[in-house]
Amino acid sequence: MPIVSDASPLIWLSKTGKIELLRTLFGEVIIPNEVYKEAVERGLQEGFSDALIIKECIDQGWIKISMLDPKATELCQKIMENSSELHLGEAQAIIIARKNNSLLLMDESSGRAFAQAWGLKVKGVLFVIIKALKEDLLNVTEAKETMAKETMLEMVRKGFRIDPKLLARILSEIESNLT
């Protein structure tokens, strides 16, 4: 079943060489146009190699760009007017996930809270890593390396937002899979 993704899970999984996990686990990923602009267009302008990786996945056809219809665009504008913490890509992803009744991948806490208030099932990149670990697509070492502190710090310096408590919980879950 297809999922909807915000930019940060795509960027993170691309930077860590694990974006193919999305195709293996979910088959198809739907992203709004604004997420494409953020993850690919701006990424290419800034010289980020992960933007090329995401673009290649779109070219392969398993990441699909979804445009909002006029009614959904109007709803998105209302959301943006009333929620200053949400970015346009997040708002569009929430609307698409709601329309398709899909799992939403999003890491930013404000966007997750808003989506959950709308009744959406929301998970983040760390869910993907744990799911891949449980389905033997990654071993514990690979999972830990994907979430390595050094990698995380580099991502945060480049603008990736993640709740430190969430990161600690995920690293604990990875450790618990050792037993």
mmCIF file of the C-alpha atoms, coordinates in Angstrom:
data_MODEL
# 
_entry.id   MODEL 
# 
loop_
_atom_site.group_PDB 
_atom_site.id 
_atom_site.type_symbol 
_atom_site.label_atom_id 
_atom_site.label_alt_id 
_atom_site.label_comp_id 
_atom_site.label_asym_id 
_atom_site.label_entity_id 
_atom_site.label_seq_id 
_atom_site.pdbx_PDB_ins_code 
_atom_site.Cartn_x 
_atom_site.Cartn_y 
_atom_site.Cartn_z 
_atom_site.occupancy 
_atom_site.B_iso_or_equiv 
_atom_site.pdbx_formal_charge 
_atom_site.auth_seq_id 
_atom_site.auth_comp_id 
_atom_site.auth_asym_id 
_atom_site.auth_atom_id 
_atom_site.pdbx_PDB_model_num 
ATOM 1   C CA . MET A 1 1   ? 0.000   0.000  0.000   1.00 0.00 ? 1   MET A CA 1 
ATOM 2   C CA . PRO A 1 2   ? 1.426   3.407  -0.933  1.00 0.00 ? 2   PRO A CA 1 
ATOM 3   C CA . ILE A 1 3   ? 2.519   5.807  1.776   1.00 0.00 ? 3   ILE A CA 1 
ATOM 4   C CA . VAL A 1 4   ? 2.808   9.595  1.761   1.00 0.00 ? 4   VAL A CA 1 
ATOM 5   C CA . SER A 1 5   ? 6.088   11.201 2.804   1.00 0.00 ? 5   SER A CA 1 
ATOM 6   C CA . ASP A 1 6   ? 7.289   14.596 3.866   1.00 0.00 ? 6   ASP A CA 1 
ATOM 7   C CA . ALA A 1 7   ? 10.792  15.689 2.828   1.00 0.00 ? 7   ALA A CA 1 
ATOM 8   C CA . SER A 1 8   ? 12.809  14.787 5.912   1.00 0.00 ? 8   SER A CA 1 
ATOM 9   C CA . PRO A 1 9   ? 12.378  10.971 5.743   1.00 0.00 ? 9   PRO A CA 1 
ATOM 10  C CA . LEU A 1 10  ? 13.361  11.015 2.064   1.00 0.00 ? 10  LEU A CA 1 
ATOM 11  C CA . ILE A 1 11  ? 16.383  13.195 2.717   1.00 0.00 ? 11  ILE A CA 1 
ATOM 12  C CA . TRP A 1 12  ? 17.532  11.176 5.728   1.00 0.00 ? 12  TRP A CA 1 
ATOM 13  C CA . LEU A 1 13  ? 17.158  7.801  4.014   1.00 0.00 ? 13  LEU A CA 1 
ATOM 14  C CA . SER A 1 14  ? 18.927  9.117  0.909   1.00 0.00 ? 14  SER A CA 1 
ATOM 15  C CA . LYS A 1 15  ? 21.825  10.549 2.891   1.00 0.00 ? 15  LYS A CA 1 
ATOM 16  C CA . THR A 1 16  ? 22.281  7.254  4.719   1.00 0.00 ? 16  THR A CA 1 
ATOM 17  C CA . GLY A 1 17  ? 21.972  5.099  1.588   1.00 0.00 ? 17  GLY A CA 1 
ATOM 18  C CA . LYS A 1 18  ? 18.738  3.444  2.739   1.00 0.00 ? 18  LYS A CA 1 
ATOM 19  C CA . ILE A 1 19  ? 16.031  5.016  0.556   1.00 0.00 ? 19  ILE A CA 1 
ATOM 20  C CA . GLU A 1 20  ? 15.408  1.674  -1.190  1.00 0.00 ? 20  GLU A CA 1 
ATOM 21  C CA . LEU A 1 21  ? 13.919  0.468  2.099   1.00 0.00 ? 21  LEU A CA 1 
ATOM 22  C CA . LEU A 1 22  ? 10.840  2.544  1.271   1.00 0.00 ? 22  LEU A CA 1 
ATOM 23  C CA . ARG A 1 23  ? 10.321  0.697  -2.002  1.00 0.00 ? 23  ARG A CA 1 
ATOM 24  C CA . THR A 1 24  ? 10.906  -2.686 -0.402  1.00 0.00 ? 24  THR A CA 1 
ATOM 25  C CA . LEU A 1 25  ? 8.638   -2.027 2.583   1.00 0.00 ? 25  LEU A CA 1 
ATOM 26  C CA . PHE A 1 26  ? 5.841   -0.004 0.951   1.00 0.00 ? 26  PHE A CA 1 
ATOM 27  C CA . GLY A 1 27  ? 6.159   -0.341 -2.826  1.00 0.00 ? 27  GLY A CA 1 
ATOM 28  C CA . GLU A 1 28  ? 5.172   3.213  -3.654  1.00 0.00 ? 28  GLU A CA 1 
ATOM 29  C CA . VAL A 1 29  ? 5.742   6.592  -2.030  1.00 0.00 ? 29  VAL A CA 1 
ATOM 30  C CA . ILE A 1 30  ? 3.597   9.633  -2.783  1.00 0.00 ? 30  ILE A CA 1 
ATOM 31  C CA . ILE A 1 31  ? 4.998   13.107 -2.208  1.00 0.00 ? 31  ILE A CA 1 
ATOM 32  C CA . PRO A 1 32  ? 3.385   16.498 -2.693  1.00 0.00 ? 32  PRO A CA 1 
ATOM 33  C CA . ASN A 1 33  ? 4.820   18.965 -5.184  1.00 0.00 ? 33  ASN A CA 1 
ATOM 34  C CA . GLU A 1 34  ? 6.237   21.143 -2.400  1.00 0.00 ? 34  GLU A CA 1 
ATOM 35  C CA . VAL A 1 35  ? 8.193   18.185 -1.001  1.00 0.00 ? 35  VAL A CA 1 
ATOM 36  C CA . TYR A 1 36  ? 9.640   17.639 -4.483  1.00 0.00 ? 36  TYR A CA 1 
ATOM 37  C CA . LYS A 1 37  ? 10.684  21.303 -4.583  1.00 0.00 ? 37  LYS A CA 1 
ATOM 38  C CA . GLU A 1 38  ? 12.281  21.075 -1.126  1.00 0.00 ? 38  GLU A CA 1 
ATOM 39  C CA . ALA A 1 39  ? 13.993  17.693 -1.427  1.00 0.00 ? 39  ALA A CA 1 
ATOM 40  C CA . VAL A 1 40  ? 14.978  17.734 -5.101  1.00 0.00 ? 40  VAL A CA 1 
ATOM 41  C CA . GLU A 1 41  ? 14.926  21.226 -6.639  1.00 0.00 ? 41  GLU A CA 1 
ATOM 42  C CA . ARG A 1 42  ? 16.387  23.102 -3.668  1.00 0.00 ? 42  ARG A CA 1 
ATOM 43  C CA . GLY A 1 43  ? 18.651  20.176 -2.852  1.00 0.00 ? 43  GLY A CA 1 
ATOM 44  C CA . LEU A 1 44  ? 20.117  20.231 -6.368  1.00 0.00 ? 44  LEU A CA 1 
ATOM 45  C CA . GLN A 1 45  ? 20.554  24.015 -6.183  1.00 0.00 ? 45  GLN A CA 1 
ATOM 46  C CA . GLU A 1 46  ? 22.489  23.586 -2.938  1.00 0.00 ? 46  GLU A CA 1 
ATOM 47  C CA . GLY A 1 47  ? 24.558  20.712 -4.314  1.00 0.00 ? 47  GLY A CA 1 
ATOM 48  C CA . PHE A 1 48  ? 23.243  17.927 -2.070  1.00 0.00 ? 48  PHE A CA 1 
ATOM 49  C CA . SER A 1 49  ? 23.845  14.458 -3.481  1.00 0.00 ? 49  SER A CA 1 
ATOM 50  C CA . ASP A 1 50  ? 20.726  13.108 -1.754  1.00 0.00 ? 50  ASP A CA 1 
ATOM 51  C CA . ALA A 1 51  ? 18.636  15.271 -4.109  1.00 0.00 ? 51  ALA A CA 1 
ATOM 52  C CA . LEU A 1 52  ? 20.017  13.289 -7.065  1.00 0.00 ? 52  LEU A CA 1 
ATOM 53  C CA . ILE A 1 53  ? 19.144  10.023 -5.334  1.00 0.00 ? 53  ILE A CA 1 
ATOM 54  C CA . ILE A 1 54  ? 15.563  11.126 -4.653  1.00 0.00 ? 54  ILE A CA 1 
ATOM 55  C CA . LYS A 1 55  ? 15.214  12.373 -8.236  1.00 0.00 ? 55  LYS A CA 1 
ATOM 56  C CA . GLU A 1 56  ? 16.405  8.988  -9.525  1.00 0.00 ? 56  GLU A CA 1 
ATOM 57  C CA . CYS A 1 57  ? 13.709  7.241  -7.440  1.00 0.00 ? 57  CYS A CA 1 
ATOM 58  C CA . ILE A 1 58  ? 11.106  9.574  -8.968  1.00 0.00 ? 58  ILE A CA 1 
ATOM 59  C CA . ASP A 1 59  ? 12.477  8.838  -12.438 1.00 0.00 ? 59  ASP A CA 1 
ATOM 60  C CA . GLN A 1 60  ? 12.194  5.103  -11.673 1.00 0.00 ? 60  GLN A CA 1 
ATOM 61  C CA . GLY A 1 61  ? 8.516   5.700  -10.903 1.00 0.00 ? 61  GLY A CA 1 
ATOM 62  C CA . TRP A 1 62  ? 8.172   4.369  -7.386  1.00 0.00 ? 62  TRP A CA 1 
ATOM 63  C CA . ILE A 1 63  ? 8.192   7.830  -5.806  1.00 0.00 ? 63  ILE A CA 1 
ATOM 64  C CA . LYS A 1 64  ? 5.303   9.747  -7.323  1.00 0.00 ? 64  LYS A CA 1 
ATOM 65  C CA . ILE A 1 65  ? 4.561   13.454 -7.159  1.00 0.00 ? 65  ILE A CA 1 
ATOM 66  C CA . SER A 1 66  ? 0.980   14.393 -6.346  1.00 0.00 ? 66  SER A CA 1 
ATOM 67  C CA . MET A 1 67  ? -0.495  17.799 -7.118  1.00 0.00 ? 67  MET A CA 1 
ATOM 68  C CA . LEU A 1 68  ? -3.276  19.233 -4.980  1.00 0.00 ? 68  LEU A CA 1 
ATOM 69  C CA . ASP A 1 69  ? -6.582  20.031 -6.630  1.00 0.00 ? 69  ASP A CA 1 
ATOM 70  C CA . PRO A 1 70  ? -8.039  23.547 -6.121  1.00 0.00 ? 70  PRO A CA 1 
ATOM 71  C CA . LYS A 1 71  ? -10.177 22.500 -3.138  1.00 0.00 ? 71  LYS A CA 1 
ATOM 72  C CA . ALA A 1 72  ? -7.211  20.839 -1.421  1.00 0.00 ? 72  ALA A CA 1 
ATOM 73  C CA . THR A 1 73  ? -5.029  23.870 -2.212  1.00 0.00 ? 73  THR A CA 1 
ATOM 74  C CA . GLU A 1 74  ? -7.587  26.104 -0.493  1.00 0.00 ? 74  GLU A CA 1 
ATOM 75  C CA . LEU A 1 75  ? -7.624  23.808 2.546   1.00 0.00 ? 75  LEU A CA 1 
ATOM 76  C CA . CYS A 1 76  ? -3.831  23.881 2.601   1.00 0.00 ? 76  CYS A CA 1 
ATOM 77  C CA . GLN A 1 77  ? -3.872  27.687 2.650   1.00 0.00 ? 77  GLN A CA 1 
ATOM 78  C CA . LYS A 1 78  ? -6.291  27.650 5.596   1.00 0.00 ? 78  LYS A CA 1 
ATOM 79  C CA . ILE A 1 79  ? -4.029  25.250 7.462   1.00 0.00 ? 79  ILE A CA 1 
ATOM 80  C CA . MET A 1 80  ? -1.019  27.460 6.808   1.00 0.00 ? 80  MET A CA 1 
ATOM 81  C CA . GLU A 1 81  ? -2.892  30.566 7.993   1.00 0.00 ? 81  GLU A CA 1 
ATOM 82  C CA . ASN A 1 82  ? -3.834  28.868 11.270  1.00 0.00 ? 82  ASN A CA 1 
ATOM 83  C CA . SER A 1 83  ? -0.693  26.904 12.044  1.00 0.00 ? 83  SER A CA 1 
ATOM 84  C CA . SER A 1 84  ? 2.491   28.930 11.837  1.00 0.00 ? 84  SER A CA 1 
ATOM 85  C CA . GLU A 1 85  ? 4.665   25.952 12.791  1.00 0.00 ? 85  GLU A CA 1 
ATOM 86  C CA . LEU A 1 86  ? 3.756   23.914 9.711   1.00 0.00 ? 86  LEU A CA 1 
ATOM 87  C CA . HIS A 1 87  ? 5.667   24.261 6.473   1.00 0.00 ? 87  HIS A CA 1 
ATOM 88  C CA . LEU A 1 88  ? 3.893   24.065 3.119   1.00 0.00 ? 88  LEU A CA 1 
ATOM 89  C CA . GLY A 1 89  ? 5.292   20.617 2.301   1.00 0.00 ? 89  GLY A CA 1 
ATOM 90  C CA . GLU A 1 90  ? 4.076   19.256 5.616   1.00 0.00 ? 90  GLU A CA 1 
ATOM 91  C CA . ALA A 1 91  ? 0.601   20.709 5.127   1.00 0.00 ? 91  ALA A CA 1 
ATOM 92  C CA . GLN A 1 92  ? 0.385   19.272 1.601   1.00 0.00 ? 92  GLN A CA 1 
ATOM 93  C CA . ALA A 1 93  ? 1.580   15.850 2.788   1.00 0.00 ? 93  ALA A CA 1 
ATOM 94  C CA . ILE A 1 94  ? -1.051  15.838 5.544   1.00 0.00 ? 94  ILE A CA 1 
ATOM 95  C CA . ILE A 1 95  ? -3.815  16.673 3.067   1.00 0.00 ? 95  ILE A CA 1 
ATOM 96  C CA . ILE A 1 96  ? -2.706  13.980 0.601   1.00 0.00 ? 96  ILE A CA 1 
ATOM 97  C CA . ALA A 1 97  ? -2.375  11.340 3.342   1.00 0.00 ? 97  ALA A CA 1 
ATOM 98  C CA . ARG A 1 98  ? -5.829  12.218 4.623   1.00 0.00 ? 98  ARG A CA 1 
ATOM 99  C CA . LYS A 1 99  ? -7.345  12.076 1.139   1.00 0.00 ? 99  LYS A CA 1 
ATOM 100 C CA . ASN A 1 100 ? -5.727  8.683  0.413   1.00 0.00 ? 100 ASN A CA 1 
ATOM 101 C CA . ASN A 1 101 ? -6.158  7.316  3.947   1.00 0.00 ? 101 ASN A CA 1 
ATOM 102 C CA . SER A 1 102 ? -2.427  6.498  3.861   1.00 0.00 ? 102 SER A CA 1 
ATOM 103 C CA . LEU A 1 103 ? 0.321   6.166  6.404   1.00 0.00 ? 103 LEU A CA 1 
ATOM 104 C CA . LEU A 1 104 ? 2.198   9.467  6.626   1.00 0.00 ? 104 LEU A CA 1 
ATOM 105 C CA . LEU A 1 105 ? 5.973   9.606  7.093   1.00 0.00 ? 105 LEU A CA 1 
ATOM 106 C CA . MET A 1 106 ? 6.926   12.811 8.872   1.00 0.00 ? 106 MET A CA 1 
ATOM 107 C CA . ASP A 1 107 ? 9.582   13.557 11.476  1.00 0.00 ? 107 ASP A CA 1 
ATOM 108 C CA . GLU A 1 108 ? 8.806   17.104 12.628  1.00 0.00 ? 108 GLU A CA 1 
ATOM 109 C CA . SER A 1 109 ? 6.886   17.058 15.904  1.00 0.00 ? 109 SER A CA 1 
ATOM 110 C CA . SER A 1 110 ? 4.522   19.943 15.103  1.00 0.00 ? 110 SER A CA 1 
ATOM 111 C CA . GLY A 1 111 ? 3.494   18.369 11.799  1.00 0.00 ? 111 GLY A CA 1 
ATOM 112 C CA . ARG A 1 112 ? 3.079   14.962 13.423  1.00 0.00 ? 112 ARG A CA 1 
ATOM 113 C CA . ALA A 1 113 ? 0.883   16.403 16.167  1.00 0.00 ? 113 ALA A CA 1 
ATOM 114 C CA . PHE A 1 114 ? -1.299  18.225 13.643  1.00 0.00 ? 114 PHE A CA 1 
ATOM 115 C CA . ALA A 1 115 ? -1.670  15.096 11.478  1.00 0.00 ? 115 ALA A CA 1 
ATOM 116 C CA . GLN A 1 116 ? -2.488  12.921 14.483  1.00 0.00 ? 116 GLN A CA 1 
ATOM 117 C CA . ALA A 1 117 ? -5.120  15.430 15.586  1.00 0.00 ? 117 ALA A CA 1 
ATOM 118 C CA . TRP A 1 118 ? -6.708  14.847 12.168  1.00 0.00 ? 118 TRP A CA 1 
ATOM 119 C CA . GLY A 1 119 ? -6.738  11.124 12.879  1.00 0.00 ? 119 GLY A CA 1 
ATOM 120 C CA . LEU A 1 120 ? -3.849  10.189 10.607  1.00 0.00 ? 120 LEU A CA 1 
ATOM 121 C CA . LYS A 1 121 ? -1.410  7.398  11.359  1.00 0.00 ? 121 LYS A CA 1 
ATOM 122 C CA . VAL A 1 122 ? 1.996   9.103  11.383  1.00 0.00 ? 122 VAL A CA 1 
ATOM 123 C CA . LYS A 1 123 ? 5.412   7.503  11.578  1.00 0.00 ? 123 LYS A CA 1 
ATOM 124 C CA . GLY A 1 124 ? 8.907   8.759  10.932  1.00 0.00 ? 124 GLY A CA 1 
ATOM 125 C CA . VAL A 1 125 ? 12.150  7.647  9.368   1.00 0.00 ? 125 VAL A CA 1 
ATOM 126 C CA . LEU A 1 126 ? 13.029  5.809  12.532  1.00 0.00 ? 126 LEU A CA 1 
ATOM 127 C CA . PHE A 1 127 ? 9.912   3.637  12.125  1.00 0.00 ? 127 PHE A CA 1 
ATOM 128 C CA . VAL A 1 128 ? 11.247  2.658  8.702   1.00 0.00 ? 128 VAL A CA 1 
ATOM 129 C CA . ILE A 1 129 ? 14.569  1.597  10.232  1.00 0.00 ? 129 ILE A CA 1 
ATOM 130 C CA . ILE A 1 130 ? 12.886  -0.444 12.981  1.00 0.00 ? 130 ILE A CA 1 
ATOM 131 C CA . LYS A 1 131 ? 10.478  -2.045 10.474  1.00 0.00 ? 131 LYS A CA 1 
ATOM 132 C CA . ALA A 1 132 ? 13.393  -2.953 8.195   1.00 0.00 ? 132 ALA A CA 1 
ATOM 133 C CA . LEU A 1 133 ? 15.240  -4.403 11.180  1.00 0.00 ? 133 LEU A CA 1 
ATOM 134 C CA . LYS A 1 134 ? 12.227  -6.517 12.180  1.00 0.00 ? 134 LYS A CA 1 
ATOM 135 C CA . GLU A 1 135 ? 11.762  -7.724 8.600   1.00 0.00 ? 135 GLU A CA 1 
ATOM 136 C CA . ASP A 1 136 ? 15.468  -8.665 8.324   1.00 0.00 ? 136 ASP A CA 1 
ATOM 137 C CA . LEU A 1 137 ? 16.177  -6.052 5.668   1.00 0.00 ? 137 LEU A CA 1 
ATOM 138 C CA . LEU A 1 138 ? 18.776  -4.549 8.000   1.00 0.00 ? 138 LEU A CA 1 
ATOM 139 C CA . ASN A 1 139 ? 20.822  -6.120 10.741  1.00 0.00 ? 139 ASN A CA 1 
ATOM 140 C CA . VAL A 1 140 ? 21.380  -4.406 14.089  1.00 0.00 ? 140 VAL A CA 1 
ATOM 141 C CA . THR A 1 141 ? 24.771  -3.048 13.035  1.00 0.00 ? 141 THR A CA 1 
ATOM 142 C CA . GLU A 1 142 ? 23.321  -1.501 9.853   1.00 0.00 ? 142 GLU A CA 1 
ATOM 143 C CA . ALA A 1 143 ? 20.416  -0.010 11.797  1.00 0.00 ? 143 ALA A CA 1 
ATOM 144 C CA . LYS A 1 144 ? 22.755  1.518  14.365  1.00 0.00 ? 144 LYS A CA 1 
ATOM 145 C CA . GLU A 1 145 ? 25.036  2.867  11.639  1.00 0.00 ? 145 GLU A CA 1 
ATOM 146 C CA . THR A 1 146 ? 22.062  4.441  9.885   1.00 0.00 ? 146 THR A CA 1 
ATOM 147 C CA . MET A 1 147 ? 21.161  6.221  13.116  1.00 0.00 ? 147 MET A CA 1 
ATOM 148 C CA . ALA A 1 148 ? 24.766  6.885  14.169  1.00 0.00 ? 148 ALA A CA 1 
ATOM 149 C CA . LYS A 1 149 ? 25.244  9.909  16.370  1.00 0.00 ? 149 LYS A CA 1 
ATOM 150 C CA . GLU A 1 150 ? 27.804  11.430 13.989  1.00 0.00 ? 150 GLU A CA 1 
ATOM 151 C CA . THR A 1 151 ? 25.431  11.098 11.048  1.00 0.00 ? 151 THR A CA 1 
ATOM 152 C CA . MET A 1 152 ? 22.596  12.571 13.096  1.00 0.00 ? 152 MET A CA 1 
ATOM 153 C CA . LEU A 1 153 ? 24.680  15.549 14.216  1.00 0.00 ? 153 LEU A CA 1 
ATOM 154 C CA . GLU A 1 154 ? 25.722  16.279 10.639  1.00 0.00 ? 154 GLU A CA 1 
ATOM 155 C CA . MET A 1 155 ? 22.076  16.125 9.527   1.00 0.00 ? 155 MET A CA 1 
ATOM 156 C CA . VAL A 1 156 ? 20.971  18.471 12.321  1.00 0.00 ? 156 VAL A CA 1 
ATOM 157 C CA . ARG A 1 157 ? 23.689  20.960 11.323  1.00 0.00 ? 157 ARG A CA 1 
ATOM 158 C CA . LYS A 1 158 ? 22.232  20.894 7.811   1.00 0.00 ? 158 LYS A CA 1 
ATOM 159 C CA . GLY A 1 159 ? 18.713  21.652 9.046   1.00 0.00 ? 159 GLY A CA 1 
ATOM 160 C CA . PHE A 1 160 ? 17.204  18.232 9.815   1.00 0.00 ? 160 PHE A CA 1 
ATOM 161 C CA . ARG A 1 161 ? 14.827  18.536 12.758  1.00 0.00 ? 161 ARG A CA 1 
ATOM 162 C CA . ILE A 1 162 ? 14.335  15.657 15.190  1.00 0.00 ? 162 ILE A CA 1 
ATOM 163 C CA . ASP A 1 163 ? 13.222  15.449 18.783  1.00 0.00 ? 163 ASP A CA 1 
ATOM 164 C CA . PRO A 1 164 ? 16.172  14.198 20.900  1.00 0.00 ? 164 PRO A CA 1 
ATOM 165 C CA . LYS A 1 165 ? 13.750  12.075 22.970  1.00 0.00 ? 165 LYS A CA 1 
ATOM 166 C CA . LEU A 1 166 ? 12.536  10.376 19.798  1.00 0.00 ? 166 LEU A CA 1 
ATOM 167 C CA . LEU A 1 167 ? 16.092  9.616  18.721  1.00 0.00 ? 167 LEU A CA 1 
ATOM 168 C CA . ALA A 1 168 ? 16.916  8.161  22.145  1.00 0.00 ? 168 ALA A CA 1 
ATOM 169 C CA . ARG A 1 169 ? 13.799  5.977  22.023  1.00 0.00 ? 169 ARG A CA 1 
ATOM 170 C CA . ILE A 1 170 ? 14.685  4.626  18.583  1.00 0.00 ? 170 ILE A CA 1 
ATOM 171 C CA . LEU A 1 171 ? 18.276  3.852  19.539  1.00 0.00 ? 171 LEU A CA 1 
ATOM 172 C CA . SER A 1 172 ? 16.888  2.008  22.563  1.00 0.00 ? 172 SER A CA 1 
ATOM 173 C CA . GLU A 1 173 ? 14.538  0.016  20.313  1.00 0.00 ? 173 GLU A CA 1 
ATOM 174 C CA . ILE A 1 174 ? 17.431  -0.914 18.031  1.00 0.00 ? 174 ILE A CA 1 
ATOM 175 C CA . GLU A 1 175 ? 19.423  -2.079 21.075  1.00 0.00 ? 175 GLU A CA 1 
ATOM 176 C CA . SER A 1 176 ? 16.451  -4.163 22.276  1.00 0.00 ? 176 SER A CA 1 
ATOM 177 C CA . ASN A 1 177 ? 16.542  -6.092 19.003  1.00 0.00 ? 177 ASN A CA 1 
ATOM 178 C CA . LEU A 1 178 ? 19.920  -7.472 20.064  1.00 0.00 ? 178 LEU A CA 1 
ATOM 179 C CA . THR A 1 179 ? 18.163  -9.737 22.567  1.00 0.00 ? 179 THR A CA 1 
# 
